[in-house]
Amino acid sequence: MIVITFFTHHSAQMTYKTLRSNSISSKMAPVPRELSSSCGSCVVADVDEIDLKFLDEDYEAVYKLSGKSYIKISSNE
C-alpha cells in the first residue's frame, strides 16, 4: 500500500482522479497521525509501487506501508 501526502487538498483530489482514471485502486483519506501533511488529506493507493507521473506536481511525499511503519520513498520538498 502506498500513501501520498499533499501540500493542498486540491492536489490530493487531482491525484485521486488521475489514479482512478488509470485503473489504479485508490481512495482519499485523512493523513495517518504518524505522517505530517500540510492539508490533512492523503491518497491511499492499493499498489506496491507508484509512477510519480500520476501524481499532481504539488504532492508532499510518498510512503510505503511496511507492517505498521511508513517508509518514505519519495519527497517533493
HTML snippet that shows the backbone in 3Dmol.js (N, CA, C, O; Angstrom):
<script src="https://3Dmol.org/build/3Dmol-min.js"></script>
<div id="view" style="width:600px;height:400px;position:relative"></div>
<script>
const pdb = `
ATOM      1  N   MET A   1       0.844  -1.179   0.000  1.00  0.00           N
ATOM      2  CA  MET A   1       0.000   0.000   0.000  1.00  0.00           C
ATOM      3  C   MET A   1       0.884   1.235   0.000  1.00  0.00           C
ATOM      4  O   MET A   1       1.900   1.287   0.694  1.00  0.00           O
ATOM      5  N   ILE A   2       0.488   2.229  -0.786  1.00  0.00           N
ATOM      6  CA  ILE A   2       1.206   3.498  -0.910  1.00  0.00           C
ATOM      7  C   ILE A   2       0.334   4.624  -0.353  1.00  0.00           C
ATOM      8  O   ILE A   2      -0.863   4.682  -0.635  1.00  0.00           O
ATOM      9  N   VAL A   3       0.933   5.515   0.436  1.00  0.00           N
ATOM     10  CA  VAL A   3       0.245   6.690   0.976  1.00  0.00           C
ATOM     11  C   VAL A   3       0.938   7.923   0.415  1.00  0.00           C
ATOM     12  O   VAL A   3       2.156   8.070   0.520  1.00  0.00           O
ATOM     13  N   ILE A   4       0.140   8.808  -0.184  1.00  0.00           N
ATOM     14  CA  ILE A   4       0.679  10.019  -0.792  1.00  0.00           C
ATOM     15  C   ILE A   4       0.105  11.222  -0.049  1.00  0.00           C
ATOM     16  O   ILE A   4      -1.112  11.368   0.062  1.00  0.00           O
ATOM     17  N   THR A   5       0.987  12.079   0.456  1.00  0.00           N
ATOM     18  CA  THR A   5       0.545  13.293   1.147  1.00  0.00           C
ATOM     19  C   THR A   5       0.729  14.493   0.227  1.00  0.00           C
ATOM     20  O   THR A   5       1.474  14.435  -0.752  1.00  0.00           O
ATOM     21  N   PHE A   6       0.037  15.579   0.557  1.00  0.00           N
ATOM     22  CA  PHE A   6      -0.019  16.743  -0.338  1.00  0.00           C
ATOM     23  C   PHE A   6       0.081  18.043   0.431  1.00  0.00           C
ATOM     24  O   PHE A   6      -0.207  18.105   1.626  1.00  0.00           O
ATOM     25  N   PHE A   7       0.499  19.083  -0.281  1.00  0.00           N
ATOM     26  CA  PHE A   7       0.527  20.430   0.292  1.00  0.00           C
ATOM     27  C   PHE A   7      -0.867  21.059   0.262  1.00  0.00           C
ATOM     28  O   PHE A   7      -1.176  21.911   1.095  1.00  0.00           O
ATOM     29  N   THR A   8      -1.727  20.638  -0.710  1.00  0.00           N
ATOM     30  CA  THR A   8      -3.074  21.195  -0.813  1.00  0.00           C
ATOM     31  C   THR A   8      -4.102  20.085  -1.039  1.00  0.00           C
ATOM     32  O   THR A   8      -3.798  19.037  -1.609  1.00  0.00           O
ATOM     33  N   HIS A   9      -5.304  20.342  -0.585  1.00  0.00           N
ATOM     34  CA  HIS A   9      -6.394  19.387  -0.777  1.00  0.00           C
ATOM     35  C   HIS A   9      -6.704  19.225  -2.270  1.00  0.00           C
ATOM     36  O   HIS A   9      -7.028  18.128  -2.725  1.00  0.00           O
ATOM     37  N   HIS A  10      -6.604  20.311  -3.018  1.00  0.00           N
ATOM     38  CA  HIS A  10      -6.866  20.258  -4.457  1.00  0.00           C
ATOM     39  C   HIS A  10      -5.920  19.269  -5.151  1.00  0.00           C
ATOM     40  O   HIS A  10      -6.349  18.515  -6.024  1.00  0.00           O
ATOM     41  N   SER A  11      -4.659  19.270  -4.775  1.00  0.00           N
ATOM     42  CA  SER A  11      -3.688  18.336  -5.359  1.00  0.00           C
ATOM     43  C   SER A  11      -4.042  16.892  -5.025  1.00  0.00           C
ATOM     44  O   SER A  11      -3.886  16.001  -5.860  1.00  0.00           O
ATOM     45  N   ALA A  12      -4.516  16.663  -3.811  1.00  0.00           N
ATOM     46  CA  ALA A  12      -4.944  15.314  -3.431  1.00  0.00           C
ATOM     47  C   ALA A  12      -6.108  14.868  -4.316  1.00  0.00           C
ATOM     48  O   ALA A  12      -6.125  13.732  -4.790  1.00  0.00           O
ATOM     49  N   GLN A  13      -7.067  15.745  -4.539  1.00  0.00           N
ATOM     50  CA  GLN A  13      -8.209  15.406  -5.384  1.00  0.00           C
ATOM     51  C   GLN A  13      -7.785  15.137  -6.825  1.00  0.00           C
ATOM     52  O   GLN A  13      -8.276  14.199  -7.452  1.00  0.00           O
ATOM     53  N   MET A  14      -6.880  15.952  -7.348  1.00  0.00           N
ATOM     54  CA  MET A  14      -6.414  15.771  -8.721  1.00  0.00           C
ATOM     55  C   MET A  14      -5.681  14.433  -8.884  1.00  0.00           C
ATOM     56  O   MET A  14      -5.881  13.726  -9.872  1.00  0.00           O
ATOM     57  N   THR A  15      -4.838  14.096  -7.916  1.00  0.00           N
ATOM     58  CA  THR A  15      -4.115  12.821  -7.977  1.00  0.00           C
ATOM     59  C   THR A  15      -5.085  11.658  -7.875  1.00  0.00           C
ATOM     60  O   THR A  15      -4.969  10.683  -8.618  1.00  0.00           O
ATOM     61  N   TYR A  16      -6.036  11.754  -6.963  1.00  0.00           N
ATOM     62  CA  TYR A  16      -7.037  10.689  -6.816  1.00  0.00           C
ATOM     63  C   TYR A  16      -7.761  10.449  -8.144  1.00  0.00           C
ATOM     64  O   TYR A  16      -7.913   9.303  -8.567  1.00  0.00           O
ATOM     65  N   LYS A  17      -8.203  11.512  -8.794  1.00  0.00           N
ATOM     66  CA  LYS A  17      -8.912  11.379 -10.076  1.00  0.00           C
ATOM     67  C   LYS A  17      -8.016  10.764 -11.146  1.00  0.00           C
ATOM     68  O   LYS A  17      -8.471   9.934 -11.934  1.00  0.00           O
ATOM     69  N   THR A  18      -6.750  11.164 -11.177  1.00  0.00           N
ATOM     70  CA  THR A  18      -5.822  10.619 -12.165  1.00  0.00           C
ATOM     71  C   THR A  18      -5.589   9.131 -11.931  1.00  0.00           C
ATOM     72  O   THR A  18      -5.594   8.343 -12.877  1.00  0.00           O
ATOM     73  N   LEU A  19      -5.385   8.746 -10.679  1.00  0.00           N
ATOM     74  CA  LEU A  19      -5.173   7.328 -10.380  1.00  0.00           C
ATOM     75  C   LEU A  19      -6.387   6.497 -10.765  1.00  0.00           C
ATOM     76  O   LEU A  19      -6.254   5.444 -11.389  1.00  0.00           O
ATOM     77  N   ARG A  20      -7.562   6.966 -10.395  1.00  0.00           N
ATOM     78  CA  ARG A  20      -8.794   6.221 -10.713  1.00  0.00           C
ATOM     79  C   ARG A  20      -9.002   6.126 -12.224  1.00  0.00           C
ATOM     80  O   ARG A  20      -9.431   5.083 -12.716  1.00  0.00           O
ATOM     81  N   SER A  21      -8.711   7.177 -12.959  1.00  0.00           N
ATOM     82  CA  SER A  21      -8.901   7.148 -14.408  1.00  0.00           C
ATOM     83  C   SER A  21      -7.876   6.239 -15.098  1.00  0.00           C
ATOM     84  O   SER A  21      -8.052   5.868 -16.258  1.00  0.00           O
ATOM     85  N   ASN A  22      -6.809   5.882 -14.378  1.00  0.00           N
ATOM     86  CA  ASN A  22      -5.813   4.946 -14.898  1.00  0.00           C
ATOM     87  C   ASN A  22      -5.944   3.568 -14.254  1.00  0.00           C
ATOM     88  O   ASN A  22      -4.999   2.779 -14.242  1.00  0.00           O
ATOM     89  N   SER A  23      -7.133   3.293 -13.720  1.00  0.00           N
ATOM     90  CA  SER A  23      -7.480   1.988 -13.135  1.00  0.00           C
ATOM     91  C   SER A  23      -6.570   1.568 -11.978  1.00  0.00           C
ATOM     92  O   SER A  23      -6.297   0.382 -11.791  1.00  0.00           O
ATOM     93  N   ILE A  24      -6.108   2.551 -11.207  1.00  0.00           N
ATOM     94  CA  ILE A  24      -5.316   2.259 -10.014  1.00  0.00           C
ATOM     95  C   ILE A  24      -6.240   2.410  -8.810  1.00  0.00           C
ATOM     96  O   ILE A  24      -6.749   3.497  -8.539  1.00  0.00           O
ATOM     97  N   SER A  25      -6.450   1.321  -8.101  1.00  0.00           N
ATOM     98  CA  SER A  25      -7.342   1.316  -6.941  1.00  0.00           C
ATOM     99  C   SER A  25      -6.803   2.277  -5.883  1.00  0.00           C
ATOM    100  O   SER A  25      -5.681   2.120  -5.402  1.00  0.00           O
ATOM    101  N   SER A  26      -7.623   3.280  -5.523  1.00  0.00           N
ATOM    102  CA  SER A  26      -7.181   4.287  -4.556  1.00  0.00           C
ATOM    103  C   SER A  26      -8.372   4.906  -3.852  1.00  0.00           C
ATOM    104  O   SER A  26      -9.519   4.742  -4.267  1.00  0.00           O
ATOM    105  N   LYS A  27      -8.070   5.628  -2.766  1.00  0.00           N
ATOM    106  CA  LYS A  27      -9.125   6.332  -2.033  1.00  0.00           C
ATOM    107  C   LYS A  27      -8.521   7.547  -1.350  1.00  0.00           C
ATOM    108  O   LYS A  27      -7.326   7.583  -1.059  1.00  0.00           O
ATOM    109  N   MET A  28      -9.358   8.537  -1.101  1.00  0.00           N
ATOM    110  CA  MET A  28      -8.978   9.703  -0.309  1.00  0.00           C
ATOM    111  C   MET A  28      -9.165   9.325   1.157  1.00  0.00           C
ATOM    112  O   MET A  28     -10.080   8.581   1.507  1.00  0.00           O
ATOM    113  N   ALA A  29      -8.270   9.856   2.020  1.00  0.00           N
ATOM    114  CA  ALA A  29      -8.349   9.535   3.443  1.00  0.00           C
ATOM    115  C   ALA A  29      -7.664  10.640   4.242  1.00  0.00           C
ATOM    116  O   ALA A  29      -6.888  11.419   3.688  1.00  0.00           O
ATOM    117  N   PRO A  30      -7.949  10.709   5.548  1.00  0.00           N
ATOM    118  CA  PRO A  30      -7.175  11.624   6.399  1.00  0.00           C
ATOM    119  C   PRO A  30      -5.741  11.102   6.500  1.00  0.00           C
ATOM    120  O   PRO A  30      -5.515   9.893   6.435  1.00  0.00           O
ATOM    121  N   VAL A  31      -4.782  11.999   6.658  1.00  0.00           N
ATOM    122  CA  VAL A  31      -3.391  11.584   6.780  1.00  0.00           C
ATOM    123  C   VAL A  31      -3.203  10.833   8.103  1.00  0.00           C
ATOM    124  O   VAL A  31      -3.661  11.294   9.149  1.00  0.00           O
ATOM    125  N   PRO A  32      -2.530   9.676   8.058  1.00  0.00           N
ATOM    126  CA  PRO A  32      -2.249   8.961   9.313  1.00  0.00           C
ATOM    127  C   PRO A  32      -1.478   9.841  10.290  1.00  0.00           C
ATOM    128  O   PRO A  32      -0.672  10.672   9.870  1.00  0.00           O
ATOM    129  N   ARG A  33      -1.712   9.672  11.565  1.00  0.00           N
ATOM    130  CA  ARG A  33      -1.080  10.511  12.588  1.00  0.00           C
ATOM    131  C   ARG A  33       0.444  10.451  12.557  1.00  0.00           C
ATOM    132  O   ARG A  33       1.120  11.411  12.929  1.00  0.00           O
ATOM    133  N   GLU A  34       0.978   9.317  12.113  1.00  0.00           N
ATOM    134  CA  GLU A  34       2.430   9.152  12.070  1.00  0.00           C
ATOM    135  C   GLU A  34       3.100  10.060  11.036  1.00  0.00           C
ATOM    136  O   GLU A  34       4.302  10.318  11.109  1.00  0.00           O
ATOM    137  N   LEU A  35       2.312  10.540  10.077  1.00  0.00           N
ATOM    138  CA  LEU A  35       2.846  11.347   8.984  1.00  0.00           C
ATOM    139  C   LEU A  35       2.338  12.775   9.112  1.00  0.00           C
ATOM    140  O   LEU A  35       1.224  13.003   9.583  1.00  0.00           O
ATOM    141  N   SER A  36       3.152  13.731   8.696  1.00  0.00           N
ATOM    142  CA  SER A  36       2.673  15.109   8.694  1.00  0.00           C
ATOM    143  C   SER A  36       2.226  15.473   7.295  1.00  0.00           C
ATOM    144  O   SER A  36       2.725  14.917   6.316  1.00  0.00           O
ATOM    145  N   SER A  37       1.302  16.391   7.194  1.00  0.00           N
ATOM    146  CA  SER A  37       0.828  16.855   5.900  1.00  0.00           C
ATOM    147  C   SER A  37       0.319  18.275   6.039  1.00  0.00           C
ATOM    148  O   SER A  37      -0.261  18.649   7.059  1.00  0.00           O
ATOM    149  N   SER A  38       0.540  19.040   5.020  1.00  0.00           N
ATOM    150  CA  SER A  38       0.095  20.426   5.045  1.00  0.00           C
ATOM    151  C   SER A  38      -1.417  20.546   4.980  1.00  0.00           C
ATOM    152  O   SER A  38      -1.991  21.451   5.587  1.00  0.00           O
ATOM    153  N   CYS A  39      -2.075  19.643   4.251  1.00  0.00           N
ATOM    154  CA  CYS A  39      -3.513  19.816   4.050  1.00  0.00           C
ATOM    155  C   CYS A  39      -4.373  18.844   4.844  1.00  0.00           C
ATOM    156  O   CYS A  39      -5.574  19.078   4.982  1.00  0.00           O
ATOM    157  N   GLY A  40      -3.809  17.765   5.371  1.00  0.00           N
ATOM    158  CA  GLY A  40      -4.586  16.817   6.157  1.00  0.00           C
ATOM    159  C   GLY A  40      -5.242  15.721   5.348  1.00  0.00           C
ATOM    160  O   GLY A  40      -5.804  14.790   5.923  1.00  0.00           O
ATOM    161  N   SER A  41      -5.186  15.804   4.020  1.00  0.00           N
ATOM    162  CA  SER A  41      -5.756  14.768   3.151  1.00  0.00           C
ATOM    163  C   SER A  41      -4.631  13.988   2.480  1.00  0.00           C
ATOM    164  O   SER A  41      -3.578  14.538   2.161  1.00  0.00           O
ATOM    165  N   CYS A  42      -4.872  12.711   2.276  1.00  0.00           N
ATOM    166  CA  CYS A  42      -3.909  11.904   1.547  1.00  0.00           C
ATOM    167  C   CYS A  42      -4.663  11.001   0.575  1.00  0.00           C
ATOM    168  O   CYS A  42      -5.886  10.874   0.636  1.00  0.00           O
ATOM    169  N   VAL A  43      -3.914  10.388  -0.307  1.00  0.00           N
ATOM    170  CA  VAL A  43      -4.463   9.379  -1.200  1.00  0.00           C
ATOM    171  C   VAL A  43      -3.765   8.071  -0.855  1.00  0.00           C
ATOM    172  O   VAL A  43      -2.539   8.014  -0.762  1.00  0.00           O
ATOM    173  N   VAL A  44      -4.550   7.037  -0.670  1.00  0.00           N
ATOM    174  CA  VAL A  44      -4.035   5.707  -0.386  1.00  0.00           C
ATOM    175  C   VAL A  44      -4.266   4.865  -1.631  1.00  0.00           C
ATOM    176  O   VAL A  44      -5.403   4.701  -2.075  1.00  0.00           O
ATOM    177  N   ALA A  45      -3.182   4.329  -2.195  1.00  0.00           N
ATOM    178  CA  ALA A  45      -3.276   3.511  -3.402  1.00  0.00           C
ATOM    179  C   ALA A  45      -2.952   2.065  -3.048  1.00  0.00           C
ATOM    180  O   ALA A  45      -1.986   1.789  -2.337  1.00  0.00           O
ATOM    181  N   ASP A  46      -3.762   1.161  -3.545  1.00  0.00           N
ATOM    182  CA  ASP A  46      -3.593  -0.261  -3.258  1.00  0.00           C
ATOM    183  C   ASP A  46      -2.624  -0.877  -4.268  1.00  0.00           C
ATOM    184  O   ASP A  46      -2.989  -1.742  -5.064  1.00  0.00           O
ATOM    185  N   VAL A  47      -1.360  -0.396  -4.208  1.00  0.00           N
ATOM    186  CA  VAL A  47      -0.298  -0.876  -5.089  1.00  0.00           C
ATOM    187  C   VAL A  47       0.997  -0.967  -4.275  1.00  0.00           C
ATOM    188  O   VAL A  47       1.095  -0.407  -3.183  1.00  0.00           O
ATOM    189  N   ASP A  48       1.982  -1.676  -4.820  1.00  0.00           N
ATOM    190  CA  ASP A  48       3.291  -1.772  -4.164  1.00  0.00           C
ATOM    191  C   ASP A  48       4.235  -0.670  -4.612  1.00  0.00           C
ATOM    192  O   ASP A  48       5.154  -0.299  -3.881  1.00  0.00           O
ATOM    193  N   GLU A  49       4.008  -0.135  -5.833  1.00  0.00           N
ATOM    194  CA  GLU A  49       4.825   0.935  -6.388  1.00  0.00           C
ATOM    195  C   GLU A  49       3.910   1.916  -7.102  1.00  0.00           C
ATOM    196  O   GLU A  49       2.808   1.562  -7.519  1.00  0.00           O
ATOM    197  N   ILE A  50       4.374   3.149  -7.239  1.00  0.00           N
ATOM    198  CA  ILE A  50       3.580   4.154  -7.951  1.00  0.00           C
ATOM    199  C   ILE A  50       4.513   4.949  -8.869  1.00  0.00           C
ATOM    200  O   ILE A  50       5.606   5.347  -8.467  1.00  0.00           O
ATOM    201  N   ASP A  51       4.072   5.170 -10.083  1.00  0.00           N
ATOM    202  CA  ASP A  51       4.820   6.000 -11.026  1.00  0.00           C
ATOM    203  C   ASP A  51       4.512   7.456 -10.689  1.00  0.00           C
ATOM    204  O   ASP A  51       3.348   7.857 -10.676  1.00  0.00           O
ATOM    205  N   LEU A  52       5.542   8.243 -10.418  1.00  0.00           N
ATOM    206  CA  LEU A  52       5.347   9.637 -10.000  1.00  0.00           C
ATOM    207  C   LEU A  52       4.653  10.481 -11.060  1.00  0.00           C
ATOM    208  O   LEU A  52       4.159  11.564 -10.745  1.00  0.00           O
ATOM    209  N   LYS A  53       4.600  10.023 -12.292  1.00  0.00           N
ATOM    210  CA  LYS A  53       3.919  10.789 -13.339  1.00  0.00           C
ATOM    211  C   LYS A  53       2.415  10.900 -13.078  1.00  0.00           C
ATOM    212  O   LYS A  53       1.755  11.784 -13.626  1.00  0.00           O
ATOM    213  N   PHE A  54       1.872  10.010 -12.246  1.00  0.00           N
ATOM    214  CA  PHE A  54       0.448  10.047 -11.922  1.00  0.00           C
ATOM    215  C   PHE A  54       0.120  11.052 -10.822  1.00  0.00           C
ATOM    216  O   PHE A  54      -1.054  11.326 -10.573  1.00  0.00           O
ATOM    217  N   LEU A  55       1.139  11.607 -10.158  1.00  0.00           N
ATOM    218  CA  LEU A  55       0.911  12.493  -9.020  1.00  0.00           C
ATOM    219  C   LEU A  55       0.854  13.945  -9.462  1.00  0.00           C
ATOM    220  O   LEU A  55       1.594  14.364 -10.352  1.00  0.00           O
ATOM    221  N   ASP A  56      -0.036  14.714  -8.830  1.00  0.00           N
ATOM    222  CA  ASP A  56      -0.081  16.145  -9.066  1.00  0.00           C
ATOM    223  C   ASP A  56       1.259  16.735  -8.633  1.00  0.00           C
ATOM    224  O   ASP A  56       1.887  16.229  -7.703  1.00  0.00           O
ATOM    225  N   GLU A  57       1.693  17.788  -9.291  1.00  0.00           N
ATOM    226  CA  GLU A  57       3.009  18.375  -9.015  1.00  0.00           C
ATOM    227  C   GLU A  57       3.148  18.909  -7.597  1.00  0.00           C
ATOM    228  O   GLU A  57       4.268  19.150  -7.148  1.00  0.00           O
ATOM    229  N   ASP A  58       2.053  19.100  -6.882  1.00  0.00           N
ATOM    230  CA  ASP A  58       2.083  19.641  -5.528  1.00  0.00           C
ATOM    231  C   ASP A  58       1.997  18.551  -4.457  1.00  0.00           C
ATOM    232  O   ASP A  58       1.527  18.806  -3.349  1.00  0.00           O
ATOM    233  N   TYR A  59       2.457  17.325  -4.791  1.00  0.00           N
ATOM    234  CA  TYR A  59       2.457  16.298  -3.752  1.00  0.00           C
ATOM    235  C   TYR A  59       3.581  16.600  -2.760  1.00  0.00           C
ATOM    236  O   TYR A  59       4.576  17.236  -3.108  1.00  0.00           O
ATOM    237  N   GLU A  60       3.412  16.142  -1.538  1.00  0.00           N
ATOM    238  CA  GLU A  60       4.412  16.389  -0.495  1.00  0.00           C
ATOM    239  C   GLU A  60       5.391  15.218  -0.386  1.00  0.00           C
ATOM    240  O   GLU A  60       6.605  15.408  -0.464  1.00  0.00           O
ATOM    241  N   ALA A  61       4.853  14.001  -0.204  1.00  0.00           N
ATOM    242  CA  ALA A  61       5.713  12.828  -0.053  1.00  0.00           C
ATOM    243  C   ALA A  61       4.924  11.565  -0.379  1.00  0.00           C
ATOM    244  O   ALA A  61       3.693  11.546  -0.365  1.00  0.00           O
ATOM    245  N   VAL A  62       5.689  10.502  -0.676  1.00  0.00           N
ATOM    246  CA  VAL A  62       5.106   9.191  -0.953  1.00  0.00           C
ATOM    247  C   VAL A  62       5.703   8.214   0.057  1.00  0.00           C
ATOM    248  O   VAL A  62       6.917   8.166   0.252  1.00  0.00           O
ATOM    249  N   TYR A  63       4.830   7.438   0.694  1.00  0.00           N
ATOM    250  CA  TYR A  63       5.251   6.470   1.701  1.00  0.00           C
ATOM    251  C   TYR A  63       4.740   5.083   1.325  1.00  0.00           C
ATOM    252  O   TYR A  63       3.673   4.934   0.730  1.00  0.00           O
ATOM    253  N   LYS A  64       5.524   4.079   1.684  1.00  0.00           N
ATOM    254  CA  LYS A  64       5.088   2.699   1.521  1.00  0.00           C
ATOM    255  C   LYS A  64       4.823   2.148   2.912  1.00  0.00           C
ATOM    256  O   LYS A  64       5.642   2.293   3.819  1.00  0.00           O
ATOM    257  N   LEU A  65       3.667   1.513   3.067  1.00  0.00           N
ATOM    258  CA  LEU A  65       3.319   0.904   4.347  1.00  0.00           C
ATOM    259  C   LEU A  65       4.024  -0.440   4.440  1.00  0.00           C
ATOM    260  O   LEU A  65       3.820  -1.315   3.599  1.00  0.00           O
ATOM    261  N   SER A  66       4.854  -0.600   5.462  1.00  0.00           N
ATOM    262  CA  SER A  66       5.596  -1.839   5.683  1.00  0.00           C
ATOM    263  C   SER A  66       5.289  -2.313   7.097  1.00  0.00           C
ATOM    264  O   SER A  66       5.833  -1.793   8.071  1.00  0.00           O
ATOM    265  N   GLY A  67       4.420  -3.297   7.196  1.00  0.00           N
ATOM    266  CA  GLY A  67       3.958  -3.720   8.521  1.00  0.00           C
ATOM    267  C   GLY A  67       3.134  -2.613   9.133  1.00  0.00           C
ATOM    268  O   GLY A  67       2.069  -2.267   8.622  1.00  0.00           O
ATOM    269  N   LYS A  68       3.625  -2.050  10.234  1.00  0.00           N
ATOM    270  CA  LYS A  68       2.936  -0.926  10.877  1.00  0.00           C
ATOM    271  C   LYS A  68       3.720   0.373  10.726  1.00  0.00           C
ATOM    272  O   LYS A  68       3.390   1.379  11.353  1.00  0.00           O
ATOM    273  N   SER A  69       4.761   0.347   9.893  1.00  0.00           N
ATOM    274  CA  SER A  69       5.608   1.519   9.702  1.00  0.00           C
ATOM    275  C   SER A  69       5.460   2.086   8.297  1.00  0.00           C
ATOM    276  O   SER A  69       5.130   1.372   7.350  1.00  0.00           O
ATOM    277  N   TYR A  70       5.711   3.390   8.184  1.00  0.00           N
ATOM    278  CA  TYR A  70       5.689   4.065   6.896  1.00  0.00           C
ATOM    279  C   TYR A  70       7.127   4.392   6.496  1.00  0.00           C
ATOM    280  O   TYR A  70       7.877   4.986   7.270  1.00  0.00           O
ATOM    281  N   ILE A  71       7.496   4.000   5.290  1.00  0.00           N
ATOM    282  CA  ILE A  71       8.820   4.257   4.756  1.00  0.00           C
ATOM    283  C   ILE A  71       8.705   5.283   3.649  1.00  0.00           C
ATOM    284  O   ILE A  71       8.015   5.045   2.658  1.00  0.00           O
ATOM    285  N   LYS A  72       9.378   6.438   3.799  1.00  0.00           N
ATOM    286  CA  LYS A  72       9.319   7.477   2.773  1.00  0.00           C
ATOM    287  C   LYS A  72      10.111   7.006   1.552  1.00  0.00           C
ATOM    288  O   LYS A  72      11.291   6.670   1.654  1.00  0.00           O
ATOM    289  N   ILE A  73       9.438   6.987   0.393  1.00  0.00           N
ATOM    290  CA  ILE A  73      10.126   6.559  -0.823  1.00  0.00           C
ATOM    291  C   ILE A  73      10.325   7.697  -1.810  1.00  0.00           C
ATOM    292  O   ILE A  73      11.086   7.558  -2.768  1.00  0.00           O
ATOM    293  N   SER A  74       9.655   8.814  -1.592  1.00  0.00           N
ATOM    294  CA  SER A  74       9.834   9.984  -2.449  1.00  0.00           C
ATOM    295  C   SER A  74       9.416  11.222  -1.679  1.00  0.00           C
ATOM    296  O   SER A  74       8.515  11.180  -0.841  1.00  0.00           O
ATOM    297  N   SER A  75      10.094  12.335  -1.982  1.00  0.00           N
ATOM    298  CA  SER A  75       9.769  13.597  -1.347  1.00  0.00           C
ATOM    299  C   SER A  75       9.801  14.709  -2.390  1.00  0.00           C
ATOM    300  O   SER A  75      10.624  14.691  -3.305  1.00  0.00           O
ATOM    301  N   ASN A  76       8.913  15.657  -2.245  1.00  0.00           N
ATOM    302  CA  ASN A  76       8.808  16.771  -3.176  1.00  0.00           C
ATOM    303  C   ASN A  76       9.014  18.087  -2.427  1.00  0.00           C
ATOM    304  O   ASN A  76       8.351  19.082  -2.717  1.00  0.00           O
ATOM    305  N   GLU A  77       9.914  18.086  -1.485  1.00  0.00           N
ATOM    306  CA  GLU A  77      10.144  19.269  -0.639  1.00  0.00           C
ATOM    307  C   GLU A  77      11.274  20.103  -1.156  1.00  0.00           C
ATOM    308  O   GLU A  77      11.602  21.132  -0.566  1.00  0.00           O
TER     309      GLU A  77
END
`;
const viewer = $3Dmol.createViewer("view");
viewer.addModel(pdb, "pdb");
viewer.setStyle({}, {cartoon: {color: "spectrum"}});
viewer.zoomTo();
viewer.render();
</script>
